[in-house]
Amino acid sequence: MAQEQLTSLPLLFSFRQMVSGDGFLAGVRMNGRALLEIEQVDDHEEAWISGVAPVGIAGGGNDRGIAFIEFRKSWMEVLFDLAAEARSIEDFREKCERFQGSTEDGMTQLWQNAVAVVRQGRYEDPALETGDADTRVFFEVVDLSHLGTGGNEVDSSPLVAA
């Protein structure tokens, strides 16, 4: 089957970040969904990654690697803002859960349409691994105020949702 040049690619992402707030230190882990959109502008390519679950985060650049870095920065900025507003670890956890649950029907539909194209075998990318599009979106906040530094982990690369 002929491969298509997709302009919208469904992604799965997994981020981890330590966040400090007023009187707490939290470890945050999130698995989410995003949409990579590639656009040809004049003689170069531009890439944007927008959050699908959760919405409200985005990053862009002149290639998808830079877009992913900017997307992750946008996610971290939201976390830091939520931590700055939180009165306690419990309040921070609640704010994170509301953020994680944010969706927008139009973005969700675009993401599902892009997943269908990938599942039909009409897109392959040797630079990206494939992950299960039905993977649950989740956000986990763990109180680390009493722990040492034993929980350090490196984020994984984005996966093409299929």
Contacts in CASP RR format, 6 or more apart in sequence:
PFRMAT RR
TARGET T0000
AUTHOR 0000-0000-0000
METHOD contacts of the structure
MODEL  1
MAQEQLTSLPLLFSFRQMVSGDGFLAGVRMNGRALLEIEQVDDHEEAWIS
GVAPVGIAGGGNDRGIAFIEFRKSWMEVLFDLAAEARSIEDFREKCERFQ
GSTEDGMTQLWQNAVAVVRQGRYEDPALETGDADTRVFFEVVDLSHLGTG
GNEVDSSPLVAA
1 120 0 8 1.000
1 121 0 8 1.000
1 122 0 8 1.000
2 122 0 8 1.000
3 122 0 8 1.000
3 123 0 8 1.000
3 124 0 8 1.000
4 117 0 8 1.000
4 122 0 8 1.000
4 123 0 8 1.000
6 38 0 8 1.000
6 114 0 8 1.000
6 117 0 8 1.000
6 118 0 8 1.000
6 123 0 8 1.000
7 37 0 8 1.000
7 38 0 8 1.000
7 39 0 8 1.000
8 35 0 8 1.000
8 36 0 8 1.000
8 37 0 8 1.000
8 38 0 8 1.000
8 110 0 8 1.000
8 113 0 8 1.000
8 114 0 8 1.000
9 35 0 8 1.000
9 36 0 8 1.000
9 37 0 8 1.000
9 38 0 8 1.000
9 114 0 8 1.000
9 118 0 8 1.000
9 123 0 8 1.000
9 125 0 8 1.000
9 160 0 8 1.000
10 33 0 8 1.000
10 34 0 8 1.000
10 35 0 8 1.000
10 36 0 8 1.000
10 52 0 8 1.000
10 111 0 8 1.000
10 112 0 8 1.000
10 114 0 8 1.000
10 115 0 8 1.000
10 118 0 8 1.000
10 133 0 8 1.000
10 160 0 8 1.000
10 161 0 8 1.000
10 162 0 8 1.000
11 33 0 8 1.000
11 34 0 8 1.000
11 35 0 8 1.000
11 36 0 8 1.000
11 49 0 8 1.000
11 158 0 8 1.000
11 159 0 8 1.000
11 160 0 8 1.000
11 161 0 8 1.000
12 31 0 8 1.000
12 32 0 8 1.000
12 33 0 8 1.000
12 34 0 8 1.000
12 131 0 8 1.000
12 132 0 8 1.000
12 133 0 8 1.000
12 135 0 8 1.000
12 158 0 8 1.000
12 159 0 8 1.000
12 160 0 8 1.000
12 161 0 8 1.000
13 30 0 8 1.000
13 31 0 8 1.000
13 32 0 8 1.000
13 33 0 8 1.000
13 34 0 8 1.000
13 71 0 8 1.000
13 72 0 8 1.000
13 158 0 8 1.000
13 159 0 8 1.000
14 29 0 8 1.000
14 30 0 8 1.000
14 31 0 8 1.000
14 32 0 8 1.000
14 155 0 8 1.000
14 156 0 8 1.000
15 28 0 8 1.000
15 29 0 8 1.000
15 30 0 8 1.000
15 72 0 8 1.000
15 75 0 8 1.000
15 76 0 8 1.000
15 155 0 8 1.000
16 27 0 8 1.000
16 28 0 8 1.000
16 29 0 8 1.000
16 30 0 8 1.000
16 153 0 8 1.000
16 155 0 8 1.000
17 27 0 8 1.000
17 28 0 8 1.000
17 75 0 8 1.000
17 76 0 8 1.000
17 79 0 8 1.000
18 25 0 8 1.000
18 26 0 8 1.000
18 27 0 8 1.000
18 28 0 8 1.000
18 144 0 8 1.000
19 25 0 8 1.000
19 26 0 8 1.000
19 27 0 8 1.000
19 28 0 8 1.000
19 79 0 8 1.000
19 80 0 8 1.000
19 83 0 8 1.000
19 92 0 8 1.000
20 26 0 8 1.000
20 83 0 8 1.000
21 83 0 8 1.000
21 84 0 8 1.000
21 86 0 8 1.000
21 92 0 8 1.000
22 84 0 8 1.000
22 86 0 8 1.000
22 87 0 8 1.000
22 88 0 8 1.000
23 88 0 8 1.000
23 145 0 8 1.000
24 86 0 8 1.000
24 88 0 8 1.000
24 89 0 8 1.000
24 92 0 8 1.000
24 143 0 8 1.000
24 145 0 8 1.000
25 143 0 8 1.000
25 144 0 8 1.000
25 145 0 8 1.000
26 83 0 8 1.000
26 89 0 8 1.000
26 92 0 8 1.000
26 93 0 8 1.000
26 141 0 8 1.000
26 142 0 8 1.000
26 143 0 8 1.000
26 144 0 8 1.000
27 141 0 8 1.000
27 142 0 8 1.000
27 144 0 8 1.000
28 79 0 8 1.000
28 96 0 8 1.000
28 139 0 8 1.000
28 140 0 8 1.000
28 141 0 8 1.000
28 142 0 8 1.000
29 139 0 8 1.000
29 140 0 8 1.000
29 142 0 8 1.000
30 75 0 8 1.000
30 100 0 8 1.000
30 138 0 8 1.000
30 139 0 8 1.000
30 140 0 8 1.000
31 135 0 8 1.000
31 136 0 8 1.000
31 137 0 8 1.000
31 138 0 8 1.000
32 51 0 8 1.000
32 52 0 8 1.000
32 53 0 8 1.000
32 54 0 8 1.000
32 137 0 8 1.000
32 138 0 8 1.000
33 51 0 8 1.000
33 52 0 8 1.000
33 53 0 8 1.000
33 111 0 8 1.000
33 137 0 8 1.000
33 161 0 8 1.000
34 49 0 8 1.000
34 50 0 8 1.000
34 51 0 8 1.000
34 52 0 8 1.000
34 71 0 8 1.000
34 158 0 8 1.000
35 49 0 8 1.000
35 50 0 8 1.000
35 51 0 8 1.000
35 52 0 8 1.000
35 107 0 8 1.000
35 110 0 8 1.000
35 111 0 8 1.000
35 114 0 8 1.000
36 47 0 8 1.000
36 48 0 8 1.000
36 49 0 8 1.000
36 64 0 8 1.000
36 67 0 8 1.000
36 158 0 8 1.000
37 47 0 8 1.000
37 48 0 8 1.000
37 49 0 8 1.000
37 50 0 8 1.000
38 45 0 8 1.000
38 46 0 8 1.000
38 47 0 8 1.000
38 64 0 8 1.000
39 45 0 8 1.000
39 46 0 8 1.000
39 47 0 8 1.000
39 48 0 8 1.000
40 46 0 8 1.000
44 62 0 8 1.000
45 62 0 8 1.000
45 63 0 8 1.000
46 60 0 8 1.000
46 61 0 8 1.000
46 62 0 8 1.000
47 60 0 8 1.000
47 61 0 8 1.000
47 62 0 8 1.000
47 63 0 8 1.000
47 64 0 8 1.000
47 65 0 8 1.000
47 66 0 8 1.000
47 67 0 8 1.000
48 58 0 8 1.000
48 59 0 8 1.000
48 60 0 8 1.000
48 61 0 8 1.000
48 67 0 8 1.000
49 58 0 8 1.000
49 59 0 8 1.000
49 60 0 8 1.000
49 64 0 8 1.000
49 67 0 8 1.000
49 68 0 8 1.000
49 70 0 8 1.000
49 71 0 8 1.000
50 56 0 8 1.000
50 57 0 8 1.000
50 58 0 8 1.000
50 59 0 8 1.000
50 71 0 8 1.000
50 107 0 8 1.000
51 57 0 8 1.000
51 58 0 8 1.000
51 71 0 8 1.000
51 107 0 8 1.000
52 103 0 8 1.000
52 104 0 8 1.000
52 107 0 8 1.000
52 108 0 8 1.000
52 110 0 8 1.000
52 111 0 8 1.000
53 100 0 8 1.000
53 101 0 8 1.000
53 102 0 8 1.000
53 103 0 8 1.000
53 108 0 8 1.000
53 137 0 8 1.000
54 99 0 8 1.000
54 100 0 8 1.000
54 101 0 8 1.000
54 102 0 8 1.000
54 103 0 8 1.000
54 137 0 8 1.000
55 102 0 8 1.000
55 103 0 8 1.000
55 104 0 8 1.000
55 107 0 8 1.000
56 74 0 8 1.000
56 78 0 8 1.000
56 102 0 8 1.000
57 71 0 8 1.000
57 74 0 8 1.000
57 75 0 8 1.000
57 78 0 8 1.000
58 70 0 8 1.000
58 71 0 8 1.000
58 74 0 8 1.000
59 67 0 8 1.000
59 70 0 8 1.000
59 71 0 8 1.000
59 73 0 8 1.000
59 74 0 8 1.000
60 66 0 8 1.000
60 67 0 8 1.000
60 70 0 8 1.000
60 71 0 8 1.000
61 67 0 8 1.000
61 70 0 8 1.000
68 158 0 8 1.000
72 155 0 8 1.000
78 99 0 8 1.000
79 96 0 8 1.000
82 92 0 8 1.000
82 95 0 8 1.000
82 96 0 8 1.000
82 99 0 8 1.000
83 92 0 8 1.000
85 95 0 8 1.000
86 92 0 8 1.000
86 95 0 8 1.000
89 141 0 8 1.000
89 143 0 8 1.000
89 145 0 8 1.000
92 141 0 8 1.000
93 141 0 8 1.000
96 139 0 8 1.000
96 141 0 8 1.000
97 139 0 8 1.000
99 139 0 8 1.000
100 137 0 8 1.000
100 138 0 8 1.000
100 139 0 8 1.000
101 137 0 8 1.000
101 139 0 8 1.000
111 161 0 8 1.000
114 161 0 8 1.000
115 133 0 8 1.000
115 161 0 8 1.000
115 162 0 8 1.000
117 123 0 8 1.000
118 130 0 8 1.000
118 133 0 8 1.000
118 160 0 8 1.000
118 161 0 8 1.000
118 162 0 8 1.000
119 133 0 8 1.000
119 162 0 8 1.000
123 160 0 8 1.000
125 160 0 8 1.000
128 157 0 8 1.000
128 158 0 8 1.000
128 159 0 8 1.000
128 160 0 8 1.000
129 157 0 8 1.000
129 159 0 8 1.000
129 160 0 8 1.000
130 159 0 8 1.000
130 160 0 8 1.000
130 161 0 8 1.000
130 162 0 8 1.000
131 159 0 8 1.000
131 160 0 8 1.000
131 161 0 8 1.000
131 162 0 8 1.000
132 161 0 8 1.000
132 162 0 8 1.000
133 161 0 8 1.000
133 162 0 8 1.000
135 161 0 8 1.000
END
